[in-house]
Amino acid sequence: MKVLKLTPFFHHPDVEAWPAAYDSVGGMQVQTWRQAVWLAQEGIHQHVMTIGFPGLPKLRQLQPFLWVERMLLPMPRIRSEFSGLIGLTQSWAVATLFALFKKRRKHDFDVVHTHLDGQIPALLVACLAPRLLRLPLILTVHCSRLAVYTPHSWLDMLQHRLARWLERKAVSKAFAVIALTKRTASQLSRDARRIEIIPDVVDTAQFARPPQEGITAFRKRHNLRRQTVGFVGRIAKEKGWQHLIPLAQALREQECELLIVGDGTQRERLRHAINKAGLQDWVTVTGFIPNHEVPLAMAACRLIVMPSAYEEFGGASIEALATGVPVVAFAVGGLPEILRGITPDLLIAPENTPALIARAQAVLAGHHSQSIDSARLRTYVEQRYAPSAMGAKILNLYRSALINSKNPVRPSAP
């Protein structure tokens, strides 16, 4: 079986630097990569068409059965606080559809698997690619316009209605739709022919408590000298970085510091806010770090905060729990489905910054000690978010789609 994966965002594990203008690393990038690696190890041939960035080869092989192709038309470098570069996903979509148009009569793919991020270009690719190749479509919705997405600019608001219509159309045409949460599944089931809930996963071998010497070295490298609260994610409006400034001010009163791991299009705004509040000695911003260093960053912290405006799932939460670190988060998107089963007291009403601060301070003071036991947190993740469970379900969908395409159900004669 050979699967064509179409995704605007995909993690590139073989790089040590990642230009934020080409979309900083987030949950969708990491999950599409993890999924592709697991399926390749199971013998599924995959060809991924994704964005990438200058410096990466046009085509490279990450695994014996996994090829990644960089799809991007030449474009002006006009920066945007929301999308990195204006026209980035549009350029990927046009390049991808043009390549598929040329392949439409001669290809060896069996199934198309598209990954949606809520943007119109990815939705258009999901609607058109299966028609061009005449193949069954598996659709993974990493961010649903119909269920969780919140427009973050006036232009985005104008596009929102069209995006919702395109998502509904793509969902209705797919052989099967994969939702990450029950909440999104309930919304998409109105239009989907078949829907599966397959949450994000975490590699519990990679995300385990690192050796103490590694944690100590990480803290020394980043000059962390006090008890530390962490944030791991893109520095973007939807991730709620604005709440980190009053949090850092409150932590300073307790002689604690804040570690911000990640990069994003609003990093300069964050830096300006830190300087304006006089928090330079109390907040450390690492920028992009390779994925294999993320467990070190999380283990260097007493807790992780997730003050997101919205989250389809919230993959950083299960990574932190697998590392044995508790998460204090706003109850948005998939985060309640994850955290209510293990630390419900650490869920906060959305946008309630004082409550976020109070709960973080309570954890630092030693409260909630039983519920945040590191072994308990890790066991919870191992039982629910292992890659093997995810991979088996996706394999079953691929096989069902392939069988269905070879033996389509025909309407019975009158």
N, C-alpha and C positions, 0 to 999 in steps of 0.2 A: 504494500500500500504506500502511496506517495501523497502527502498532504501539502497543499499550498497555504501557508500562513500569511495573512495580510494584516499588518498592524503598524500604525504610525510610530509607536514607541516600543522599543525592545532594548533590554540591557546588553551592554557590550562589555563582557567580563575581562577582555584582554586589553583594557586601557587603564592608565593610571591618572588620566585627566579627562574631564568631560565638560566641554564648553556649555555654560548655562543657557546661552542663546539658542542652543539646539535642544532645549528642554532638559532640565536637570533630572536626575534619577528619581523615580517615584515608584509607587506600588505596582502600577501597570507594567512598567518596564521590567521590573524584577520578576513579576509573576509570569509574563509571557516567556521570558528566558528560562525560568525554572521548569515550566511546563514543557517547553520544547526539548530541554536537555533530558528530562525524565523519559519522554516519549522516544527520543533518539536512542537512549540506552535500552529501550524495549524493542528496538528494531524498526521503528516507524520512520521512514524517509520523510524529511521535511525541508521545504524551501521557504525561507522567510523573506518577505519583501518589507523593508522598514526604512526609517529615515536615516539613521546614522549621522555622521558629521564629517567635514573635511579631515583628511588624514587617515581615515579608515579605508581599507581596500574596497573596490566595487563589489567584489564577491569573495567570501572566505568561508572556510569550513571550520566550524567550532567542534563538531563531533563527527564520528564516522558517517552518521546518517543525518547530519544537520548542516545545511548551508544557509548563509545569511547574505542577502543582496541589498546593497544600499541604493535606494531609489530617491533621487532628488534632482530636479531641474536646476540649472543655473538661475540664481535669484539675487536681487539686491539685498544687502545687509541692512535692513531697516528694523531697528530694535523696537520691541514692544514689552511693556511690563507684564503683560498677560500671556503672550504666546512665545516669548523669546525673540523670534524673528517673525515679522509680518509675512504671511504667505507660506510659512514652513509646511504645515500639513496640506495646504493646497498644492504646493509643489510636489510633495510625495504622492498625493492622490492622482494628479495628472500624469506623472511619470509612471506610476503603477498601472493605471488604466491603459495608457498607450502601449506599455510592454505586454499587457494581457491581450490587447486587441491584436497585436502581431502574433501572439501565441494561440489565438482562438481556435485555429484549425489544426494545430500541430502541437500537442503537449501530452505529457504522460501523467498528469495529476489525476487523482481519484476523488478528492474531496477538497473543498475550499473552507478554510477556517479563518474567519475574520474576527478582529478584536476591536470593539468600539470604545472610544474615549469620550463620546458625547459631542464631538465636533462634527460639523457638516461634511468636511471632506471624507472622513472615515465612514460616515453613514452612506455617502454616495458610492464609495468603493464597495461597501457591503451590498448595496442594491444592484450594482451593475456587474461586478466581477463574476458572480455565478451565471449570469445570463451570457456573458461573453464566452465563458468556457463550457457552458452547459453542464455544470456539475452541481451536486448537492451542497448546500451551505450549512455549516455549523457556525453559530454566532455566539461569541462571549461578550457580554455587556459589562465592561469595567466601570462605566459611569453612565447611568441612565438619565436621559432627559425627562422621561416619563415618570420616574420614581424619586430621584434624589437631587438632581442637578439644580443649582441655583445660579442664574445669570449674574455675572460680576461686573458688567459694564453696560452702558446704554446701547452700544452696538450689539452686544451679546443678547440683550433683551429683545432687540428687533429680530434677531435671527432665531430666537428660541422656538417660536411657533413652527417655522419651517423644519427645524431640527427634530422637534417632537413628531411631526408628520413623517419625516424620513425614517426615524427610528421605528415608528409603528409599521411602516411599510416593510422595512428590512426584517423586522421580527415576524411579520406575517408570511414572508416568503421563505424563511429559513426552514430546513428540515428539522432542526432542533436549536433551541436557545438555551444558553448557559447563563444563569444568574448567580451572583455571588452570595445573595442573602434572600431570606424568605420575603422580606419587604418588597424587594424589586421583583421577585418571582410572581408575587400576587398581582402586581401591576401589569407585568408583561404577559401573564397567562391569558388575559383577555383577547390577545391577538395571536399568540404563539400556537402553532400546531402541537409542539412538544416542548416542554420546558424542564430543565434539570437544575437543581441547586447544587453547585459545586464551589465551595468557598475557596478563597486563596489558601495557600499552604506555606509551610516553613520547613526548611531543611534543618531538622533538629540535630543533625550531626555537626553542621556548621554553626547553628545558633544554639550553643550550649555555653555553660559558664566557662570562660577561658581560664587558663592558669593564672594564678595571682601575679606572677612575674610579668606576664603580658599586660595585665591591667595596669600594674604599676608603671610599666614602660610607657604605655599610652598616656597615662595621666601626667607623667613627667614631660613627655614630648609636647603636650598641649598646655603645660604649666597650670595644671589643676591642683590646687593646694587645700581646698576646703571640701566639705560635704557638698555633693553635686546633684542638681536636678537636670535632666536632659530633655531635649527636643530633637527628634530625628525625622527629617522630611524636607520637602521642597520649601523654599522661602518664597511663598506665594500667598496672595490674599486669602484664598480658600482654606489654607492651612492654619489661619488664625495667628500669624506671628505677632500681630498687634497686641495680643494678650500677654505675650512674653515680657514686654517692657514692665508693666506693673507687677508681674510675677517676680521679675529680677529685683525690682525695688524692694519688695517684701522679703525676698530671700536675703538681701544684703543686711537687713535688720537682724537676721539670725546668723550672720556670718556664714552664709551659704552662697554658692555660686551657680550660674546657669551655663550649661554647655549646649550649643546649637550646632547640630551636625547636618550638613546639607548645603545646597546652593539653590539659586533660583533667580528669577527675573526681578525680584524686589529686594535683593540682597543690599543694594545701596540704600534703599529706604530704611531697612532694618539697621544698618550701620549708622545712619544719620540719627535715628531714634535712640540708639544706644549712647551715642556721643552726647546728644542733647540732654539725656537724663543723667549723664555723668556716671555711666555704668561700665566704662571701659575696663576697669579692673575686676569686674564681677561677672562679665559675660564673655565667653569664648565662642567664636564662630570658626569652625574648622573649614568650611567650604566642602567641596566634594571629597569624599574618601572612598576608596575601593570597597566593594561589597563585603569582602572578607574581613575588613576592619570594623564593620558595623557592630558585630558582637562585642568587640573590645570597648567601643564607645558606649554601648548600652550597659555593659557590666561595670563601667567606670562610674555609673550614676546610681543614686539611691532609688530614684524613680524616674519614669518617663511621663511627660505631659503631652496630650494631644488636644489642643484647643481649636479643632477644625470647625469651619463654618458648615461644611458637609463632607461626607466620606461615603463612597459606595460600599467599602468594606473596612479599611483601616489596617492594612497589612503590618504596619510597624508595631501594632499592639501585640500580635501573636509572636513576632520576632522578639519583642521585649520579654514577654511571658516565658518563651522558650529559654531565654537566657537567665530566667529567674528574677526578673526585675518587674515590679508592679507598674501599672499604667493608670494615671488619673486623666480622664478624658471627658469632653463634652459628649452627651448622649445623642449623637447624630449618626445617620446612615446605618452601617453595619456594626458600629461599635457597641450598641446595646446588646445585639445578638451574641457578640463575643464575650463581653465583660460581665453581663448579668449572670452568667453561669459560673463565675469564679470570684469576682470582686465587685458585686453590685454597689457597694458603698462608695466606690471610687468613680462612679458615673455622676456627672454634674449636668444640670440643666444647661442647654446651649446658651452661649454668650454671657454666662454668669461668672465673670472674672473673679469677684470676691470669693465665691464658693470654690472655684478652682484653686485659688491661693490657699484658702483655709484647709482644703483637703490635702494639698501638697504638704503644708506645714504639719498637719496631723500625722502623715506618714513619716516625715522627718523626725517627729517627736516620739516615734515608737508605737503609735496607735495602729490598729488593724494588723498587728503582728501575726496573728494566727492565719488570717485570710491571705496574707501576702508571703507566706512561707515559700521560699524559692522552689523547693521540691514539689510542692503542691501546684504551683504555677506551671512548672514544666510538664508535669504529668497530664495536666488538663490539655495542654497543647498537643502532646504526643498522642492522646486518645482521639483528638478531633481534627487536627490539621496536618496529618502526615501526607507526603507526596503520593504514596502508593494508592491511597483511597481516591485521590483526585484523578490520578493517571488511569486507573482501572475504569472509571466512569467515562472518561473521554475516549478511551480505546473502544468501549462499547458503543458510544455514539458514532465514531468513525465507521465501525463495522456495520452498524445498522444502516447508516447513510449509504454505504457502498452497496449493500444488499438491496436496499430500496431502489437505488438508481438503476440497478441491473434488472430488477423485477418490479417495476412501478405498478402501483395499484390502479387498475383500470376500472372505469365505471361499468357496472353491470348492464347488460342489454335490457331494454324495456320489455 
